[in-house]
Amino acid sequence: MQLPDPPLLVVTDRRQARRPLAEIVGSALAAGCRFASLREKDLPQDEQILLARSLLALSRRHGARLMLHGDAALAKLAGVDGVHLPAGANAEAARELLGPGKLVGLSIHTVTEAAAIDPAFADYAVAGPAFETPSKPGYGPEIGRRGLRGMAAAARVPVLAIGGINAARIGEVIAAGCAGIAVMGGIMRANDPALEVKALAASLGGALAAKV
């Protein structure tokens, strides 16, 4: 399944957010983002579903796709556009549950995990942390350009880089073979999320065009 255009995934984190999540996601979508994921796995399931449905209404207005980080069954209950699974999760089971019309993504941290992804079940992978980032201090050392290049080459699905991504570094990750980017803290903490999304999208568009 084709990823949203631009291949810029905004991932939520209410603990870093300077504004309500609906306001941040709404601003990102209005600025051109068409791909977002609710990542609030510590919330009770009923709260995640309510929050997901509120963000889904925003997504529909902009023709965007909304994912839910964590559990495929919960994503199905919430009625969102797909699930983003943790590294090592069962993408085949998620695909069977959600059906062919939904997106299934996987987090990856190693080349081995990248190579293990079956494109019959998963649509994309998110590799990180690409660079040092305060958003995910416990996820190990940065992958760096060499690590991203290895994962992008090993994976049979598009790879998005996450972690320490800003407009100045997008060229590096695209040159390493990544198909796009995922951003969490940079947008959650931004004084102006719309302005941040526009800068990222412009840099991403330029890097992808230069690669063709």
QUIDABEL-V937208 format. One record per pair of residues at least 12 apart in sequence whose C-alpha atoms are under 10 Angstrom apart, sorted by the first residue. I is the first residue (numbers start at 0). J is the second residue. Records with the same first field share a line. If there is no record, write none. Layout:
# QUIDABEL-V937208
I: J, J
This chain:
# QUIDABEL-V937208
0: 99, 100, 101, 102, 103, 118, 121, 122, 123, 156
1: 102, 122, 123, 157
2: 33, 34, 64, 102, 122, 123, 157, 178, 179
3: 32, 33, 34, 35, 62, 63, 64
4: 31, 32, 33, 34, 63, 179, 200, 204
5: 31, 32, 33, 34, 178, 179, 180, 199, 200, 201, 203, 204, 207
6: 32, 33, 34, 157, 158, 159, 178, 179, 180, 181, 200, 203, 204, 207
7: 31, 32, 33, 34, 35, 159, 160, 178, 179, 180, 181, 182, 196, 199, 200, 203
8: 32, 33, 34, 35, 36, 64, 65, 66, 125, 159, 160, 161, 179, 180, 181, 182, 183
9: 23, 24, 27, 28, 32, 33, 34, 35, 36, 37, 38, 65, 66, 161, 180, 181, 182, 183, 184, 185, 186, 187, 196
10: 24, 34, 35, 36, 37, 38, 39, 65, 66, 67, 68, 161, 181, 182, 183, 184, 185, 186, 187
11: 23, 24, 35, 36, 37, 38, 39, 67, 68, 182, 183, 184, 186, 187
12: 36, 37, 38, 39, 40, 134, 183, 184, 186, 187, 188
13: 37, 38, 39, 184, 187, 188
14: 39, 134, 184, 187, 188
15: 133, 134, 183, 184, 185, 186, 187, 188, 189
16: 183, 184, 185, 186, 187, 188, 189, 190
17: 186, 187, 188, 189, 190, 191, 192
18: 187, 188, 189, 190, 192
19: 187
20: 37, 50, 53, 54, 187
21: 50, 51, 53, 54, 55, 57
22: 54, 57, 192
23: 186, 187, 188, 189, 190, 191, 192, 193
24: 36, 37, 54, 57, 58, 186, 187, 192, 193
25: 54, 56, 57, 58, 60, 61, 192, 193
26: 57, 191, 192, 193, 194, 195, 196
27: 186, 191, 192, 193, 194, 195, 196, 197
28: 57, 58, 60, 61, 62, 63, 192, 193, 196
29: 57, 58, 60, 61, 193, 196, 197
30: 61, 192, 193, 194, 195, 196, 197, 198, 200
31: 61, 63, 193, 196, 197, 200
32: 58, 61, 62, 63, 64, 193, 196, 197, 199, 200
33: 58, 59, 61, 62, 63, 64, 65
34: 58, 62, 63, 64, 65, 66, 80, 181
35: 54, 55, 58, 63, 64, 65, 66, 67, 80, 181, 182, 183
36: 51, 54, 55, 64, 65, 66, 67, 68, 79, 80, 81, 82, 83, 181, 183
37: 50, 51, 54, 55, 65, 66, 67, 68, 69, 74, 79, 82, 83
38: 51, 66, 67, 68, 69, 83, 183
39: 51, 67, 68, 69
40: 67, 68, 69, 70
44: 70, 73, 76, 77
45: 73, 76, 77
47: 67, 73, 74, 77
48: 67, 73, 74, 75, 76, 77, 78, 79
49: 77
50: 77
51: 65, 66, 67, 73, 74, 76, 77, 78, 79
52: 65, 76, 77, 78, 79
53: 77
54: 66, 79
55: 77, 78, 79, 80
56: 79
58: 79, 80
63: 80
64: 79, 80, 81, 101, 102
65: 78, 79, 80, 81, 82, 102
66: 78, 79, 80, 81, 82, 83, 101, 102, 103, 104
67: 79, 80, 81, 82, 83, 84, 103, 104
68: 81, 82, 83, 84, 85, 104, 105, 106
69: 82, 83, 84, 85, 88, 105
70: 82, 83, 84, 85, 88, 93
71: 83, 84, 89, 90, 92, 93, 94, 95, 96, 97, 103
72: 92, 93, 96, 97
74: 93, 96, 97, 101
75: 93, 96, 97, 98, 101
78: 97
79: 101, 102
80: 97, 100, 101, 102, 103
81: 93, 94, 97, 98, 100, 101, 102, 103, 104
82: 94, 97, 101, 102, 103, 104, 105, 121
83: 102, 103, 104, 105, 106, 121, 122, 123, 124, 125
84: 103, 104, 105, 106, 107, 121, 124, 125
85: 104, 105, 106, 107, 124, 125
86: 104, 105, 106, 107, 108, 109, 112, 113, 124, 125, 126
87: 105, 106, 107, 108, 112, 113, 115, 116
88: 105, 106
89: 105, 116, 120, 121
90: 103, 104, 105, 116, 117, 118, 119, 120, 121, 122
91: 103, 116, 117, 118, 119, 120, 121
92: 120
93: 120, 121
94: 119, 120, 121, 122
95: 120
98: 120
99: 119, 120
101: 121, 122
102: 120, 121, 122, 123
103: 118, 120, 121, 122, 123, 124
104: 116, 120, 121, 122, 123, 124, 125, 156, 157, 158
105: 121, 122, 123, 124, 125, 126, 158
106: 123, 124, 125, 126, 127, 158, 159, 160, 161
107: 124, 125, 126, 127, 128, 150, 154, 158, 159, 160
108: 124, 125, 126, 127, 128, 129, 138, 139, 140, 141, 142, 146, 147, 150
109: 126, 127, 142, 146, 147, 149, 150, 153
110: 126, 146, 147, 148, 149, 150, 151, 152, 153, 154
111: 149, 150, 153, 154
112: 124, 126, 150, 153, 154
113: 125, 126, 149, 150, 151, 152, 153, 154, 155, 156, 158
114: 149, 150, 151, 152, 153, 154, 155, 156
115: 153, 154, 155
116: 153, 154, 155, 156
117: 154, 155, 156
118: 154, 155, 156, 157
119: 155, 156
121: 155, 156, 157
122: 155, 156, 157, 158
123: 154, 155, 156, 157, 158, 159, 178
124: 150, 151, 154, 155, 156, 157, 158, 159, 160, 177, 178
125: 150, 157, 158, 159, 160, 161, 162, 177, 179, 180, 181
126: 142, 146, 147, 150, 151, 158, 159, 160, 161, 162, 177, 180, 181
127: 139, 140, 141, 142, 143, 146, 147, 159, 160, 161, 162, 163, 181
128: 140, 141, 142, 143, 146, 147, 160, 161, 162, 163, 164
129: 141, 142, 143, 144, 145, 146, 147, 159, 160, 161, 162, 163, 164, 172, 180
130: 142, 143, 144, 160, 161, 162, 163, 164, 168
131: 143, 162, 163, 164
132: 161, 162, 163, 164, 184, 185
133: 162, 163, 184, 185
134: 162, 163, 182, 183, 184, 185, 187
135: 161, 162, 163, 183, 184
136: 162
138: 162
141: 162, 163
142: 160, 161, 162
143: 160, 162, 171, 172, 175
144: 160, 171, 172, 173, 174, 175, 176, 177
145: 172, 175
146: 175
147: 159, 160, 171, 172, 173, 174, 175, 176, 177
148: 171, 172, 173, 174, 175, 176, 177
149: 175, 176
150: 175, 176, 177
151: 172, 173, 175, 176, 177, 178
152: 175, 176, 177
156: 178
157: 176, 177, 178, 179
158: 172, 173, 176, 177, 178, 179, 180, 181
159: 172, 173, 176, 177, 178, 179, 180, 181, 182
160: 172, 173, 175, 176, 177, 178, 179, 180, 181, 182
161: 179, 180, 181, 182, 183
162: 180, 181, 182, 183, 184, 185
163: 181, 182, 183, 184, 185
164: 180, 181, 182, 183, 184, 185, 199
165: 180, 182, 185, 186, 195, 196, 198, 199, 202, 203
166: 195, 196, 197, 198, 199, 200, 201, 202, 203
167: 198, 199, 202, 203
168: 199, 202, 203
169: 199, 200, 202, 203, 204, 205, 206, 207
170: 202, 203, 204, 205, 206, 207, 209, 210
171: 206
172: 203, 206
173: 203, 206, 207, 209, 210
174: 206, 207, 209, 210
176: 210
177: 207
178: 203, 207
179: 200, 203, 204, 206, 207
180: 199, 200, 203
182: 196, 199
186: 199
